[in-house]
Amino acid sequence: MSVLIITEQSDKKIKKQSLESISYGVAVSKLLNVDAIAIVLGPSDDVLSSLGEYGVKKVIHQQTIGSIFSDSRSASILLNSICDQEKAQMIIFSNSLFGKSVAPRLSVKLKAGLVTGAVKLPEISNGFSVRRSVFSGKAFADVKITTPTKIITLNANAFEINKTRGNAEVIESNIEITPSNITVIETKKNEGNISLADADKVISGGRGLKGPENWGMIEELAKLLGAATACSRPVADSNWRPHHEHVGQTGVAISPNLYIAVGISGAIQHLAGVNRSKTIVVINNDPEAPFFKAADYGIVGDAFQVMPKIIEAVKNLG
Ligand SMILES: Cc1cc2nc3c(=O)[nH]c(=O)nc-3n(C[C@H](O)[C@H](O)[C@H](O)COP(=O)(O)OP(=O)(O)OC[C@H]3O[C@@H](n4cnc5c(N)ncnc54)[C@H](O)[C@@H]3O)c2cc1C
């Protein structure tokens, strides 16, 4: 019996969100008194034995993966084989695009109960119950899983990374990949910019910025802070910014440690995608803007006066 943690990589390095999932999976394995095993998919530049520092005893490294990151069917077939081989009792994914698309398929194959978007460790004193975020982060639901095999997808930023000391045994796996029905014609990467989904800090602009020509200050602050840039939906709809920057109910849902919203009203559909951010800073010239109700820090003022001052202050920090 074991807890399997499915990790993901970016540029052949384990993603931060996967390190959170590993720490969570290790904590779950301690609750269940079983071993935690990390699954690494595809070639990696990381020293995989060092994942032992996060508490896993074993790493299974499947080098050959075909196009599983574009094809959830072949991904679930591969992971089903690994789960059978390791007699997995519990499988942890990140609540990422990959986790969201593969975990439901795997749950059908394994006849496993699935909880998506978990935000806390399971409660095992009375059955097995997992707290998940619902209604776009407005409420929580405690969901019981009653099947012997269980799957959880963990929300980003919901669990601290725990690093100590340790070394994991690395096992190379050579499971044959099921030929895919999907042909990947082209992969376009958003070069140079920090990916919104992985960003620790996000600077976002709304219609209050009046036009695309005024985005220089958003980009400058983002560069100084090492942040990703985002926008409200009307901004993307007006082609002021690319659609992949649109956050909210119908855009990307994010949960960075810092979200700075500039000239955004804070409509409920916008908040649905950003209200899981740890700290929200709002800059708006209307003191009645709804976003101030969701903000940790608010600046009532004209963005065109406030932003240059913030940029100057950040530059002075060194
Ligand atoms: C089904 C549906 C789904 C939707 N999904 C999304 C979604 O995913 N994401 C999303 O963002 N929206 C979404 N919307 C749209 C949403 O309802 C709002 O219309 C939108 O978020 C408003 O964008 P905004 O705040 O940039 O613009 P506005 O509402 O026009 O607000 C601009 C803000 O800027 C402030 N401002 C103006 N000038 C300045 C200045 N000089 N300095 C500082 N502040 C200034 C104003 O006070 C105002 O608060 C959706 C709507 C529907 C119906």
PDBQT file of the ligand as one rigid body, heavy atoms in Angstrom, charges set to zero:
ROOT
HETATM    1  C1  LIG A 401     -20.777  35.379 -17.733  1.00  0.00    +0.000 C 
HETATM    2  C2  LIG A 401     -19.727  36.408 -17.446  1.00  0.00    +0.000 A 
HETATM    3  C3  LIG A 401     -18.430  36.000 -17.229  1.00  0.00    +0.000 A 
HETATM    4  C4  LIG A 401     -17.427  36.947 -16.959  1.00  0.00    +0.000 A 
HETATM    5  N1  LIG A 401     -16.140  36.511 -16.723  1.00  0.00    +0.000 NA
HETATM    6  C5  LIG A 401     -15.220  37.430 -16.396  1.00  0.00    +0.000 A 
HETATM    7  C6  LIG A 401     -13.885  37.019 -16.081  1.00  0.00    +0.000 A 
HETATM    8  O1  LIG A 401     -13.546  35.833 -16.135  1.00  0.00    +0.000 OA
HETATM    9  N2  LIG A 401     -12.988  37.963 -15.746  1.00  0.00    +0.000 N 
HETATM   10  C7  LIG A 401     -13.296  39.298 -15.665  1.00  0.00    +0.000 A 
HETATM   11  O2  LIG A 401     -12.412  40.099 -15.354  1.00  0.00    +0.000 OA
HETATM   12  N3  LIG A 401     -14.546  39.695 -15.970  1.00  0.00    +0.000 NA
HETATM   13  C8  LIG A 401     -15.497  38.820 -16.342  1.00  0.00    +0.000 A 
HETATM   14  N4  LIG A 401     -16.739  39.250 -16.649  1.00  0.00    +0.000 N 
HETATM   15  C9  LIG A 401     -16.978  40.708 -16.756  1.00  0.00    +0.000 C 
HETATM   16  C10 LIG A 401     -17.204  41.369 -15.389  1.00  0.00    +0.000 C 
HETATM   17  O3  LIG A 401     -18.590  41.267 -15.045  1.00  0.00    +0.000 OA
HETATM   18  C11 LIG A 401     -16.802  42.840 -15.414  1.00  0.00    +0.000 C 
HETATM   19  O4  LIG A 401     -17.527  43.486 -16.437  1.00  0.00    +0.000 OA
HETATM   20  C12 LIG A 401     -15.313  43.059 -15.662  1.00  0.00    +0.000 C 
HETATM   21  O5  LIG A 401     -14.551  42.301 -14.741  1.00  0.00    +0.000 OA
HETATM   22  C13 LIG A 401     -14.980  44.538 -15.498  1.00  0.00    +0.000 C 
HETATM   23  O6  LIG A 401     -13.658  44.760 -15.870  1.00  0.00    +0.000 OA
HETATM   24  P1  LIG A 401     -12.868  45.987 -15.285  1.00  0.00    +0.000 P 
HETATM   25  O7  LIG A 401     -12.959  45.978 -13.800  1.00  0.00    +0.000 OA
HETATM   26  O8  LIG A 401     -11.535  46.010 -15.921  1.00  0.00    +0.000 OA
HETATM   27  O9  LIG A 401     -13.661  47.257 -15.901  1.00  0.00    +0.000 OA
HETATM   28  P2  LIG A 401     -14.697  48.251 -15.251  1.00  0.00    +0.000 P 
HETATM   29  O10 LIG A 401     -15.837  47.567 -14.632  1.00  0.00    +0.000 OA
HETATM   30  O11 LIG A 401     -14.960  49.268 -16.294  1.00  0.00    +0.000 OA
HETATM   31  O12 LIG A 401     -13.889  48.914 -14.049  1.00  0.00    +0.000 OA
HETATM   32  C14 LIG A 401     -12.816  49.778 -14.201  1.00  0.00    +0.000 C 
HETATM   33  C15 LIG A 401     -12.372  50.212 -12.811  1.00  0.00    +0.000 C 
HETATM   34  O13 LIG A 401     -11.265  51.092 -12.940  1.00  0.00    +0.000 OA
HETATM   35  C16 LIG A 401     -11.411  52.169 -12.030  1.00  0.00    +0.000 C 
HETATM   36  N5  LIG A 401     -10.662  53.280 -12.596  1.00  0.00    +0.000 N 
HETATM   37  C17 LIG A 401     -11.013  54.096 -13.617  1.00  0.00    +0.000 A 
HETATM   38  N6  LIG A 401     -10.036  55.003 -13.856  1.00  0.00    +0.000 NA
HETATM   39  C18 LIG A 401      -9.066  54.763 -12.933  1.00  0.00    +0.000 A 
HETATM   40  C19 LIG A 401      -7.818  55.369 -12.645  1.00  0.00    +0.000 A 
HETATM   41  N7  LIG A 401      -7.340  56.405 -13.383  1.00  0.00    +0.000 N 
HETATM   42  N8  LIG A 401      -7.079  54.879 -11.631  1.00  0.00    +0.000 NA
HETATM   43  C20 LIG A 401      -7.544  53.838 -10.884  1.00  0.00    +0.000 A 
HETATM   44  N9  LIG A 401      -8.707  53.213 -11.106  1.00  0.00    +0.000 NA
HETATM   45  C21 LIG A 401      -9.457  53.678 -12.127  1.00  0.00    +0.000 A 
HETATM   46  C22 LIG A 401     -12.906  52.424 -11.941  1.00  0.00    +0.000 C 
HETATM   47  O14 LIG A 401     -13.227  53.038 -10.721  1.00  0.00    +0.000 OA
HETATM   48  C23 LIG A 401     -13.461  50.996 -12.045  1.00  0.00    +0.000 C 
HETATM   49  O15 LIG A 401     -13.613  50.429 -10.751  1.00  0.00    +0.000 OA
HETATM   50  C24 LIG A 401     -17.749  38.334 -16.923  1.00  0.00    +0.000 A 
HETATM   51  C25 LIG A 401     -19.078  38.724 -17.130  1.00  0.00    +0.000 A 
HETATM   52  C26 LIG A 401     -20.044  37.785 -17.383  1.00  0.00    +0.000 A 
HETATM   53  C27 LIG A 401     -21.461  38.246 -17.601  1.00  0.00    +0.000 C 
ENDROOT
TORSDOF 0
